[in-house]
Amino acid sequence: MLVLTYLVLMRAFRSIFLPLKAVILNLFSVGAAYGLLVIAFSWGVGHALFGNIYQQSLIEGWIPVILFAMLFGLSMDYEVFLVTRMREAWDNGASNEQAVREGLEKTGRIVTAAAVIMVAAFSGFVVGRLATMQEFGFGLAAAILFDATLIRAILVPALMALFGRYNWWLPASLARLVRVKPSPLAPREVPRTNE
């Protein structure tokens, strides 16, 4: 699944590094959700803080599998939405910094609003009386909150600023493999100015 995701994103973003960054950061989101589940339910921190959260020695076996599938898909939606706007700005002549800024400006409010709605909806499971539903809802809500704030709003733009023009690089040999136009590494002659 990770390799297929990488190849599809390589074709969509016309880049080597952006798909790799997307896959790794999405795995961070899923890993954070797993860790928070253990802290809240197995260690009993959730019960100590909120009282209504069950404390159990083990997380239900199906929870990590379903969480992985749902969270990887939701996180990838955010990534595609955000980076597509950045790629459009880059293709229109923006510098790397301008492309990242424009992508965040155009998508930040929508991503934040969607995350708030999903966190609120999934948090509804936590107030229920079934331990499995509490785990499921808590895992989804915590991961989406982590992903929308720390990953998409901080790590994605920071890493893209660090990678610079390498964000947009796809050599001709790989471009032929995924059947898209190559994206050369040559520097821009004149960066676009803000209007």
C-alpha positions in Angstrom: 0.0 0.0 0.0 2.8 2.4 0.9 4.6 1.7 -2.4 1.4 2.2 -4.5 0.7 5.4 -2.6 4.2 6.7 -3.3 3.9 5.9 -7.0 0.5 7.5 -7.4 1.7 10.6 -5.5 4.9 10.7 -7.6 2.6 11.0 -10.7 0.3 13.5 -9.1 3.0 15.8 -7.7 5.7 15.2 -10.3 8.2 14.9 -7.5 10.5 12.3 -5.8 10.6 13.8 -2.4 7.0 15.1 -1.8 5.5 11.6 -2.0 8.1 10.2 0.3 7.5 13.0 2.8 3.7 12.4 2.6 4.0 8.7 3.3 6.4 9.2 6.2 4.4 12.0 7.8 1.2 9.9 7.5 2.9 7.1 9.3 3.8 9.5 12.0 0.1 10.5 12.4 -0.9 6.8 12.6 1.9 6.1 15.1 0.8 9.0 17.3 -2.7 7.7 17.3 -1.5 4.3 18.4 0.6 5.8 21.2 -2.2 8.0 22.4 -4.5 5.0 22.5 -2.1 3.1 24.7 -1.6 6.1 27.0 -5.3 6.9 27.3 -6.7 3.3 27.7 -3.9 0.9 28.7 -2.1 3.2 31.0 -5.3 4.6 32.4 -4.6 8.3 31.8 -7.9 8.8 30.1 -9.8 7.3 33.0 -7.8 9.4 35.5 -8.5 12.6 33.5 -12.1 12.1 32.4 -13.5 9.3 34.5 -15.8 7.9 31.8 -13.0 6.3 29.7 -12.4 2.6 30.4 -9.0 1.3 31.4 -8.1 -1.9 29.7 -4.8 -3.9 29.6 -5.2 -4.4 25.8 -6.4 -2.4 22.9 -9.1 -4.3 20.8 -7.4 -6.2 18.0 -9.4 -4.7 15.1 -8.9 -1.0 16.2 -5.3 -0.6 15.0 -6.1 -2.1 11.6 -9.2 0.0 11.0 -7.5 3.1 12.4 -4.6 2.6 10.0 -6.8 2.4 6.9 -9.0 5.3 7.9 -6.3 7.6 9.1 -3.9 7.0 6.2 -6.7 7.8 3.8 -7.8 11.0 5.7 -4.3 12.2 6.1 -3.5 11.6 2.5 -6.6 13.7 1.5 -5.2 16.6 3.5 -1.8 16.2 1.9 -3.1 16.0 -1.7 -5.4 19.0 -1.2 -2.6 21.1 0.3 0.3 20.1 -1.9 -1.7 20.3 -5.1 -2.3 24.0 -4.5 1.5 24.4 -3.8 2.3 22.6 -7.1 -0.1 24.8 -9.0 1.7 27.9 -7.6 5.1 26.4 -8.5 4.0 25.6 -12.0 2.7 29.2 -12.4 6.2 30.5 -11.6 6.2 31.0 -7.9 9.4 30.4 -5.9 9.4 27.5 -3.4 8.6 29.8 -0.5 5.8 31.5 -2.4 4.3 28.2 -3.5 4.3 26.9 0.1 2.8 30.1 1.4 0.1 30.2 -1.3 -0.8 26.6 -0.7 -1.2 27.2 3.0 -3.2 30.4 2.4 -5.6 28.8 0.0 -6.2 25.5 1.9 -5.4 26.3 5.6 -8.9 27.4 6.6 -10.6 24.5 4.8 -8.3 21.9 6.2 -8.7 23.3 9.7 -12.5 23.5 9.4 -12.7 19.9 8.2 -10.4 18.7 11.0 -12.5 20.5 13.6 -15.7 18.9 12.3 -14.2 15.4 12.2 -12.6 15.7 15.7 -16.0 16.8 17.1 -17.8 14.0 15.3 -15.4 11.3 16.3 -15.2 12.6 19.9 -18.9 11.6 20.2 -17.8 8.0 20.4 -15.7 8.7 23.5 -18.7 9.6 25.6 -20.4 6.3 24.9 -20.4 3.2 27.1 -18.7 0.7 24.8 -14.9 0.5 25.3 -14.3 -0.4 21.7 -16.2 2.6 20.4 -14.3 4.8 22.9 -11.0 3.5 21.6 -12.1 3.9 18.0 -13.4 7.5 18.4 -10.5 8.6 20.6 -7.9 7.2 18.1 -9.6 8.9 15.1 -10.1 12.3 16.9 -6.6 12.4 18.4 -4.9 11.5 15.1 -6.8 14.0 13.1 -6.1 16.7 15.6 -2.4 15.8 15.6 -2.3 15.6 11.8 -4.1 18.9 11.1 -2.1 20.9 13.6 1.5 19.5 14.0 1.8 17.7 10.7 0.0 19.8 8.1 0.4 23.2 9.7 4.0 22.9 11.0 6.0 20.0 9.7 4.8 20.0 6.0 5.7 23.7 5.4 8.9 23.4 7.4 10.2 20.4 5.5 9.2 22.0 2.2 11.1 25.1 3.0 14.1 22.9 3.9 13.9 20.9 0.7 13.6 24.0 -1.5 13.6 23.3 -5.2 14.2 19.6 -4.6 10.5 19.4 -3.6 9.6 19.8 -7.3 12.3 17.5 -8.9 11.4 14.5 -11.0 14.1 13.3 -13.4 13.2 12.4 -16.9 13.8 8.6 -16.4 11.3 8.5 -13.5 8.9 10.8 -15.3 8.8 8.3 -18.3 8.1 5.5 -15.8 5.0 7.2 -14.4 4.1 8.8 -17.8 4.3 12.5 -16.8 6.3 15.5 -17.9 9.7 15.7 -16.1 10.3 18.4 -13.5 13.9 19.5 -13.8 16.1 20.7 -11.0 17.4 23.8 -12.8 17.0 26.9 -10.7 14.5 29.6 -11.7 15.8 32.7 -13.4 13.3 35.2 -12.1 11.1 34.4 -9.1 7.5 35.6 -9.4 6.6 38.6 -7.3 3.5 38.8 -5.1 0.6 40.7 -6.6 
